[in-house]
Amino acid sequence: MERLQERSQRKKEGIALIQLNQIQKKFGERVILEDVSYYVQQGDIVGLLGPNGAGKTTLIRLMNGVISPDGGTLSVFGLNPAQQGNEIRSRCGVVTESAGLYQDMSARENLDFFSRLYSCRSAARIESLLERFQLAKHGEKKVGAYSTGMKKRLAIAKAMLHEPELLFLDEPTNGLDPDGIRDMIGFLRQLNQEEGTTIMICSHVLYQLEDICDTYLFLDQGRLIESGTLPELEARYAGAVKLVVESTLTLKDALSTGFACEELGQGKFMFTVPARDEVPDLLRKVLSCGELYSAEIVNRDLESLYFEVRRRQHEH
Ligand SMILES: Nc1ncnc2c1ncn2[C@@H]1O[C@H](COP(=O)(O)OP(=O)(O)OP(=O)(O)O)[C@@H](O)[C@H]1O
């Protein structure tokens, strides 16, 4: 409890948990990460996004002290991963695609086994994790018979056995159906709020992370090409608003609003509005011509912003 209070206090104070300063990493002569600088605030959920091979896993291995940088400096919990890797790893949880669970053991047996291995066995902790991840009812079932979603949840429970302050997740929603994705996002948000866990999620499936991350890092070919919260990225990259309206409007009505528009189907138009604060004006004009069934902004989602970031990056 004291630990949780301490964590939420540190979140309020905006303390940096991870600091990366001009990190460079090479494998042989090949530069894998170049000039990566960033800090992660205590209690944040961070999306580390980028295509395959961008360097996401390499960055996480550096933060865990499994490998060392060739240039720049980094600290995690104020410690140097190259020298104090053991202490950092004892305060972190890592969940990779191959979660390392024993398929012929039950969930309870897996958690019991790993908590002994990590010297943190607590029956109460195991039960509370099974409850938290809605696995208690299936605790005696062999993991081999679990669904993908249950296995992913158990993998996170395993990584949380020692109450880590920082959790690294590799593609936590990969292979899940829409219900599974929604559940996973809910579990992670709850974990973040109730245990104060700082979470870094690596993924290349952007739209699934839209509702959960406080901040995003876009990595491309080893470089951090952009970072920020969704509103910050929107302000920098969204430009004109694309608004799809379903209504009883005719093309003539739509053109009479004075906004550029494209007809997508019967009564369905995509308007281009120069700025967000002009949207109400457009909607008033639409309503004065007929009935309005729906209006949706289609170019402010994370994926559109990401493509815009990359487009501008490649222009330079
Ligand atoms: N130990 C290694 N030795 C040589 N090259 C490596 C090593 N580890 C990673 N690389 C290379 O570094 C680049 C970045 O790999 P990394 O695994 O960090 O990317 P990633 O963004 O995590 O990709 P993915 O989304 O596929 O997991 C890749 O080109 C990879 O082949």
The ligand as a Tripos MOL2 file, in Angstrom:
@<TRIPOS>MOLECULE
LIG
   31    33     1     0     0
SMALL
NO_CHARGES

@<TRIPOS>ATOM
      1 N1         21.7190   -9.1670  -31.7440 N.pl3     1 LIG1
      2 C1         21.5950   -8.6020  -32.9420 C.ar      1 LIG1
      3 N2         22.6040   -8.6610  -33.8350 N.ar      1 LIG1
      4 C2         22.4900   -8.0680  -35.0560 C.ar      1 LIG1
      5 N3         21.4100   -7.3610  -35.4770 N.ar      1 LIG1
      6 C3         20.3810   -7.2750  -34.6230 C.ar      1 LIG1
      7 C4         20.4050   -7.8750  -33.3180 C.ar      1 LIG1
      8 N4         19.2320   -7.5930  -32.6990 N.ar      1 LIG1
      9 C5         18.5040   -6.8620  -33.5800 C.ar      1 LIG1
     10 N5         19.1920   -6.6660  -34.7330 N.ar      1 LIG1
     11 C6         18.7190   -5.8940  -35.8860 C.3       1 LIG1
     12 O1         18.3400   -4.6170  -35.4160 O.3       1 LIG1
     13 C7         17.2110   -4.1170  -36.1150 C.3       1 LIG1
     14 C8         16.1570   -3.6900  -35.1100 C.3       1 LIG1
     15 O2         15.6550   -4.8640  -34.4780 O.3       1 LIG1
     16 P1         14.5540   -4.8030  -33.3340 P.3       1 LIG1
     17 O3         14.2700   -6.2160  -32.9590 O.co2     1 LIG1
     18 O4         15.0180   -3.8880  -32.2630 O.co2     1 LIG1
     19 O5         13.3220   -4.1630  -34.1050 O.3       1 LIG1
     20 P2         11.7930   -4.0800  -33.6630 P.3       1 LIG1
     21 O6         11.3720   -2.6890  -33.9180 O.co2     1 LIG1
     22 O7         11.6460   -4.6150  -32.2820 O.co2     1 LIG1
     23 O8         11.0990   -5.0590  -34.7000 O.3       1 LIG1
     24 P3          9.8200   -6.0230  -34.5150 P.3       1 LIG1
     25 O9          8.6060   -5.1440  -34.5850 O.co2     1 LIG1
     26 O10         9.9360   -6.9240  -35.6900 O.co2     1 LIG1
     27 O11         9.9770   -6.7440  -33.2190 O.co2     1 LIG1
     28 C9         16.7660   -5.2360  -37.0410 C.3       1 LIG1
     29 O12        17.2150   -4.9550  -38.3410 O.3       1 LIG1
     30 C10        17.4350   -6.4660  -36.4940 C.3       1 LIG1
     31 O13        17.7440   -7.3860  -37.5220 O.3       1 LIG1
@<TRIPOS>BOND
     1     1     2 1
     2     2     3 ar
     3     2     7 ar
     4     3     4 ar
     5     4     5 ar
     6     5     6 ar
     7     6     7 ar
     8     6    10 ar
     9     7     8 ar
    10     8     9 ar
    11     9    10 ar
    12    10    11 1
    13    11    12 1
    14    11    30 1
    15    12    13 1
    16    13    14 1
    17    13    28 1
    18    14    15 1
    19    15    16 1
    20    16    17 2
    21    16    18 1
    22    16    19 1
    23    19    20 1
    24    20    21 2
    25    20    22 1
    26    20    23 1
    27    23    24 1
    28    24    25 2
    29    24    26 1
    30    24    27 1
    31    28    29 1
    32    28    30 1
    33    30    31 1
@<TRIPOS>SUBSTRUCTURE
     1 LIG1         1 GROUP 0 **** ****
